[in-house]
Amino acid sequence: MTFFTIGVYGSTENEFFQKLIDNNIDTFCDIRQRRGVRGAKYTFVNSHRLQQKLGEINIKYGHFIGLAPTKDIREFQKKTDRQKGESKSERLSLSQIFKGEFENRILNKFNFDEFIKKLNEMGAGRVVLFCVEEKAAACHRSLVAEKIYSKMNYSIRHL
C-alpha cells in the first residue's frame, strides 16, 4: 500500500480530481470531522458531491473520523492562528500545542492496525488522506501520515 495526502485549498475542482487520477488513487480517506466547506468555491469537496464524483472516477471513499481533530484540539490551532494574524487557508505550519494535543488525544489512541485492515478489506492500494489545507505541514493529515510511516513504514507522498 502507498499513501498520499491531499488538500483542496488553492485547487480548482478539475485540478483536485486530476491529481487523484494522475496518481492512480484508488481509495480516498476523508479524515475531517466535519465533511463540508463553507462558501461556493470548494463545494465539490462537501461530502455528498465528493462521494458522487469519486464514484464516477472509480475511487472508493471512506470517512475515518477517528483521525480527525476534535473541536477542542482545533481551538488550540485557531487561537495560535489569531495570535499570528493568519487564516486557516494561509497557515504554513501547525502549532506545537496542536501537534502535542493531536498526538496525545488522537494518534496515540487510534488503532492503526484496524485502519490498515479496513483499507485492505476495501482493496486499497494507493490511498490518499484528505483534509482541506493546501500545505500538508499546515494540516493534521501530515501528522497522520508521519504516524503511518513511523509505525508501519508505508511510503507517503504529499500531492
N, C-alpha and C positions, 0 to 999 in steps of 0.2 A: 504494500500500500504506500502511496505517495501523497503527501499533504501539501496543500497550498493555502494561502489566506487571501481574502479579497475584501475591499471596502467599496463603497459606492460614491462617496463624495468626490466631486471632480470628474465624474464619468457621465457620459450620456447613456441612455438606455442601450443603444447599439454597441457602444464601446464596452459596456459592462458585460453583456451577454457574449460578445465576440471573444473577450478574454477567456470566458469559460469554454467556449467552443475551441478556440485556438490551443488551449492547454488540455484538451480531451478530458475535461472534468466529467465524471460520471455520477458523483454524489455530492450534494450541496448540504452542508451543515449550518443551519441558521442558529447562531449562538447568542442571539439577542433575547432580552427578557420581553420587551415589547416589540412586536413584529410589524411596526408601522413607522413611517417617517412623515413628519409634518410638512405641509407645503406641496405644491404641484410638481416641483422639479424632479423628485425621486419617487413618485407614486408607484413606479414599476417595481419597487422592492417592498411594497406593502404586501403582506402575507398572501392574500388571495391571488393577486395579479402575478406575484413572483412564482408561486407554485404552478399557476396555469402556464406561464411562459416556460418554466423549467420542464414541465411535462411535454410541451411542444418540441423542445430540443432534446428530449430523451435523457434528462438528468434527474436522478432520484433526489427527493427532498426529505430532510429530517430536521425537526426542531429539537435542539438539545438545551433546554432551559437551565439545566443543572450546570452549564458552563457560562451562564450569564451573571454579570454582577448584579447584586441586589440594589434596591433603591438607596439603602444606607451607604453602600460602597460607592455608588455613583455620586452621592452627595459629597464625598471627600474630594473627588476629582472636580466637581462643579465649583467647590469652594476655592480650590487652587486655581482653576481657570479664571474665576472672578478676580482673584488677587493679582494674577498676571495680565488681566485685561484681554484674555483670549476667548474666542468662541470655540465650541466643540469642533467645528469644521476647520478651524485654523490651528488647532493644537498639534504640536510636533512630537510630544512625548507625554508619558503618564507620570503622575506624581509618585514619589516614594511611598506616601501613605496609602494611595490607591493600590499600588503594587503589593504592599505588605498585607493589607486587608483582603485583597482578592486571593492572594496565596493562602492565607490562613483560613479564610471562611469558605472559599470555593475549591480551589485546586487541591488543597490537602485533604479534602473530604470527598472529592469526586472519584468515582470508580472508573478509572481509565481502562481496566481490563474488560469491564462490561461494555464500555463505549466501543472499544475495538471489536468485541464480539458482535455487537449490534451492527456495526459497519460491515463486518464480514457477512452477517446474515442478509444484509441489503445488497451484497455483491459488489461492494465498493472496491475500487482500485485506485482511482485518482479523486481525492477528496478535497473539497475546499471548505475552509472555515470562514463564515461570513459575519461581519458586523459593518457598521456604516462608515466609520472614519476612513479617510483616504490613506493616511500613513499608518502602516502596521504598528509602528512604535508608539502611536498615539491611541492605541486601541487594545482592549483586553485580549483580542484574538492573538496578539503577539505573545502574550503570557501563556495562553493555552498551547500555542504552537511550541514554545520553548519547553513546556512541561512534557508534551508528547515526545519531543526529541530526547529530552533528558531521561525520561522513564522507559521509552520504548525504541529509541534510536531510529525513528522514521524520519526520512528527509522532509524538509519543509522549505517551501519557496513562497515568497510574498509576491503576489501579482500586482 
